Amino acid sequence: MKELELYLHIPFCIRKCLYCDFLSFPASEATRESYLEALKEELRKKSEETVEYTVSSVFFGGGTPSLLTGEQMEGLMDLIRDRYQLAEEAEISMECNPGTATAEHLKAYRKAGVNRLSIGLQSAQNAELKALGRIHTWEDFQRTFRDAVDAGFDNINVDLMSALPGQTADTYRDTLEKVLALGSELKHISAYSLILEEGTPFMEMKEKGLLDLPDEDGDRELYEMTGGRLKEAGFERYEISNYARPGYECRHNVGYWVRREYLGFGLGAASLFQGKRFSNTDSLEEYCQDPGAAAGDPEVLTPEEAGSELVFLGLRLIRGVKASDYRAITGENLMDRYGDVIRKHVSEGLLSLSGEGDDTRIALTDRGLDLANYVMADFVD
Ligand code: SF4
């Protein structure tokens, strides 16, 4: 049996955050209901192509999946169990925004089979949350975390952001300390820097000089604080921006970085399946009329393209990329194809190179992690 991951996109949010360019928006109860019907239809349709696969992880992302009621989540999970071969030990994650899920909802999600919760905290400072346009406060988050633990969740991720407007080393340190004091149910932390995206209110404010962002040195200080403090607290960095207690890496996300096959369901959702990359339409109307309607033709990857993806995605992982995995996809030797690029970055101190033949492994060094985009660009076709 081959391994498969499922991603389900829930594009609804109570209101749009000021920095967000994800495919998400507010919607009425009726719109949400018809979207869920379409999502179920797509799940039924695509299940026919997956008879040879075991599903090892399911991820409900958004948007705000925690706007789903308990019955809605149960309906989706029942359908997945019915139509797909869901592994007994499958990781079932959902994203949750503080203040959106009641204690009752959280219990129902857990009962429906969700076993990993990813809570979008971003900051423990109410002023910073307000500046981001988030709807929650630190107190809302604490309540959600407590309710999640009471509902039986013991594998919880918290999302954090740095380089925020008005953020200082002191406020960020305070956020880290508050999060690390949460308890043993906290198994994972994702820590990203704020990126200003085109078309967002933040980009407009930045252009008008209205955003007070930390400068490059300030940003660097926060980045180093994250790595140092989380390591001290027993969280291992396993990807550029992700930290976990041993054994609690997010299996679903690791799947993306090792190019495991996945099917995406819902608006704009992307898939990598049977050697092709393809995406669903991002028009809600079109999606509800024709669930799973594609946005354009699938991209059929050559073995060289797939090999290039394996390297630049795999380099995000601290363990790096192994030549035997490269050979399994391309039939080629990693060093024959990328020897020059690898040697260049090794001499610059950005890549480490170990082992021989198919045991060769390349990985970003600490300095390489800081300059990851520069290194990875050399492996993109
Ligand atoms: S909650 Fe997340 S997806 Fe929704 S608007 Fe805010 S950042 Fe975007």
Residues whose N, C-alpha, C, O or C-beta is under 5 A from the ligand:
A	BS01	SF4	C13 R15 K16 C17 C20 F22 S24 G62 G63
